[in-house]
Amino acid sequence: MESHVQAYLSEAESDLALAKVSYVLSTDKGQRESLSVPKEVNFLKKVSTLSYFAMFHAAKALLISNGIITNFPNDHIKTYLALKDYLHSKGPETPPIRTNRNEAVTPKELLKIFYREKDKRVDSTYKVTVEATQLEAETSLSNADTFISAMKCLLGHNGSSLAENCTFGDPETESFFLGFQD
């Protein structure tokens, strides 16, 4: 099972790296010219898609590490719902996760990020007339960085040695499950 966890984490890192490359190719004129990428070609939609897949694979790694398997059909929604159940099972007293990026993020925020990016991925993939902006791409990259870092932190708290610098936030933080709605 550990090899599957590592494989999904590796896939998450690869997706995120490719999302960052796609961003650079869309925004850095020098890089575009050095690779002969025509100026009318835009990869910003791909940034959102790849950022979501990075999060999806990181979520799968966390779930698998806890013996939770999701499969086709409807793997994406099953993964979201399983992650939601897993995070809810930690209880309302769970403080925010302080990632190795020195951010504090609650499980509720993680679920919102994951769901929003899933919707952006669907739009980017199936609505060919939808355009992505540079700000949207930057937000997707930031969300993916935060989400993956948090998943690694949670994996580290499952007995893995993946995340040395991750801790849980202040225990006096207000419960993040109060009033939780999807």
Buried (B, 14 or more C-beta within 10 A) or exposed (E): EEEEBBBBBEBBBBBBEBBBBBBBBBBEEEEBEEEEBEEEEBBBBBBBBBBBBBBBBBBBBBBBBBEBEBEEEEEBEBBBEBBBEBBBEEEEEBBBBBBBBEBBBBBBBBBBBBBBBBEBBBBBBEEEEEEBEEEBBBBBBBBBBBBBBBBBBBBBBEEBEBBEEBBBBEEEBEBBBEEBEE
